[in-house]
Amino acid sequence: MTDNHLGEFLRARRSAVQPQDVGMASYGLRRVSGLRREEVAVLAGVNADYYTRLEQGRERHPSAQVLDALGHALRLDADARAHLHQLAGTAPVNQFTHTTDRVSPALRQLMDGYPGAPAFVINRTLDVLAANAMAEALHSPFERMDNLARMAFLDPAGRQFYTRWGDTTAILVGHLRQASGLDPDSPRLHELVRTLTERSTDFTRLWKTHAVHGKTQNAKHLLHPDVGALTLTYQSFDVRDAPGQQLIIYQAESGSASAQALSLLGSIHATSQRAAT
């Protein structure tokens, strides 16, 4: 990753917007995918040379008003606009950029209090910091439950476990892009991105789009080799005494086939644990 984070983001998002998306006519041969720099400048009401300097990293201190105009021109959603402000330094200063990866005993006890629901804690770079027994059972097809992005892209089980693998991986990469705006100098983030880029062309392709995803409530569609298909909803909760950590809890609709499968999975895992000890 270079240090021109703002310029790279603008360039990537510009290439994702077509003239017809913003009601502009397109004439002649276009040498770029998406909008031209001049077209973005017109849409945002800024000088074309000024916008060019932003992309090239020669201008790094745009005003919040300019960023809002660019966000509108590039059709950015709320998460992407917030990310844009983070990259430019116009978002409120986050005094909790660096956080601990230690999960408190109280939070571990809370997770264990949900024996029928997979519950785990992640940090901004999607490292799994702690998990209850049901979460471990759910993710048992993986070699190890350590980082959600690594598991999806590099573990052979990923493509079968996530039945909507393309959607899942796009969201995971979007989370990492959001993390890069909150803490662009994170050694852990740089290490993870380097590993995934070296070993996965799919990750590299998605990373270059600079798409940003925040919290979603999309259902998870999974396939577990022991119990079959699972459709689970989930809730995510910010851990107030450890900013940057999130508690994730999955659940199945009461009385559904997924609820029965989840219950069976818990029994299988408990039996195997007893046998192992």
N, C-alpha and C positions, 0 to 999 in steps of 0.2 A: 504494500500500500504506500502511495506517495503522500506528501503533506498537503497537496492541493485537493482536500476533501470536498470543498464547496464546488470547485470547478468541475470535478469529476461527476458529482451528483447532477449538476445542471446539464452537463453534456449528455449524460445517460438518459435523463428524463426528457430532454429535448428530442432525442432520437426516438422516443416512444410515442410521441404525439404526431399524428398525421395532419396535413393542412385541412382536410375535410372534417377532422374532429373539432376544429375551432372555427369552422365556417369560412376558411380561406380558400380561394381558388388556387390551383396549382398549374403553372405553365412551364412548358419546356422540360428538358432533361434535368432531373434532380440528381445531384451528385452525393447527397447525404440522405440517410434514412431519417424520416421524421422532418421536423421543422428546421429551417435555416436560422442562423443566429439573428439575421436581420428581421425575420418574421417574429421571433420571440420578442425582440426589442420593441417592435411595433405594437404587439399585443399587450406588452407590459408598460408601454409609454415611457421607455427609457432610451437613451442614446445608444445606437448600435455599437459604437466603439467602446462605450462603457460596459455593455454587456459582454463584449468580446474579452475585455480585460478581466471580467469576473470569471469567465470560463478558463482563461489562461493562468489565473492565479496572480495576475499583476495588480488586481484590486481585490482586497479581502475584507473590506469593512463597509458593506452596503447597509443602508438604513433599514429599519423594520418595515417601513412603508414600501421600499423597493422590493424587499423579499416577499411581502404580501402580494404585490403586483405580479411578480414572477411566479409565485405559487398559483395565482389565478390563471396566468397565461399558459402554464404547463399542466393545468388541470390536476393539481396535486390534491390528494385527500387530506384529512386532518392530521393523520400520522405523518405523512410526507412533509406537510407544511411545518409541523413542529420540528421535524428532523432538519429541514432547511434552516430554520432559525438557530437550532443547536450548532450546526456547522459554521454558521456565520457569527456566532457569539452574541446574538441578540435575544436569545431566550433567557429567562431568569436563571441566575447562577445556581447550579445544583451543588450545595455544600456537601452532599453525600455521594459524590461521584465514586469514591473508593469505599467499598464496603467489605465486610467480613464474609468469609465462606463458612464460618462456624454456625451450625444450626443449634439453637438453644435446646436444653433438655425439655423445657416446657412445650416447645413446638413439636419435638419428637413424640412426646407423650400425647399431644393432641392428635397427631397422625395415627398413632397406634389405637386411638379411641374410635377410629373408623375401620373396624375389621372387615367390613363388607365392601369397602370402596377403596380403589387405588388412590393413594395420596403420596405426593413427593414434593420436594423443594428444589427449585432451580435458581441459578443466578443469571445475570444479564447475558452471559455467554453460553447459556443453556447447559451448563454443567449440572448434573444431578448431585445435590449435596446430601440428601437423605431421602429415604423411601420407606414406606411401611411394607408389611409382608404381602399385601394384595398387589401393590405396585410392582414389587419384585416378581410376583407370580405372573402378572400381566406381561412384563417385559422379559420373561425367561427365555424366549427364543433367541435373544441377543447374547453375544459372547459376554458382554458386560454392560451394565446400565450405568454409564458414566457421563455421556454428553449426548443430548438428543440429536444434534446435527451430525456428529460422528456416527452415531448409530444408524441414522437414516441413509447417509451417503456411503459409508465405508463398510458397514457390517452387511454380509450377504443376506441376513434375515430381513433387512429393512424393506426391500421392494415387495416382499410377500406380506409382511406384517402390516404395512400401511397400504391398504388396498387402493387408496387414492394418493399414490406416492408423489405424483407431480404436484398436486395441490399442497400436500403436507410439506414437501421440501421447499416450495416457494415461500410458504409462511415462515418456516424456520430460518431461511436466509434473510427474509425481511426483518425478523427479530434481531438477527446479528447486525444488520445494517442500522437498525435503530440504536443498538448498543454502541456502534461506532460513533454515533453522533453524541452520545452521552459521555463516552470516555474514549476518544480516538487514540489515546496513547497507551491503552491497556495492553500490557505484555501478553496476557492470556489470550486476548482477542487476536492479536497479531500472530501468535503461535498457532491458534486454531485455524485461522484463515489460511495461513501458509500451508499447513498440513492438508486441509481440504482442497486447496487449489492444486497442490502437487499431485493429489491422488484421485481427484474427481473432476472430470470435464463438465459434468452436469452442475456441480457447485460453481465452478468458474463461470459458466454461462449465466447462471442466476445472479451471482455476485456482481457481475458487470452491469446488470440492469439497474442497480442502485434502488430497487423497489424497497419500500419500507412497510413493515407491518407491525402494528401494536397488538394490544390484546384483542382476541376474537372469542366468540362463543360458538364457533362452528363445531358440529358434531364430529367425533372421531370414528372413522370406519376402519376397523382392524380385523385381522385374521390370525387367530391363535391356533397353532397346530394341535393343541390338546382339546379345544372346545369349539373350534370353528369361528364363524363370523360374529363380530361384536360391533354394535353401534352405541357409542357412549357420548354423553354430553359432559361438559366440565365447567368448573368455576375456578378462577384464579384470584388469589388474594395477596396483596402486598404485605410483606412482613414489616411492621412499623418500627420494630427495634433493630432491624437489619435492612436498611434501604438497599434495594437491588435484588433482594431475595423475593421469590414468589412461591406461595403454596398452591399447588395444583391438585384438585380433587375431581376424579372421574366418577360418574354414576350412570346407571342404566335405568331406563324407564321401568317403573314398578310393574311386575307381572309380565314383562316382555321376555322374548326368547333370549335377548342379551342379558337380562337380569338372571335368568336361569343358568346361562352359560358362565356368567361371572361367579355365581355361587358355586358351581361345579369346579371352576378353576381354583377357587379358594380351598375347596376340600382336597383337590389333587395336590396342591402345593403343601398344605398342612400335613397330608399323609407322607409325602416325600421327605419333608423336613423331619418328621418323627422317625422315619426309617433311617435317615442319615445320622441321627443322633443315638 
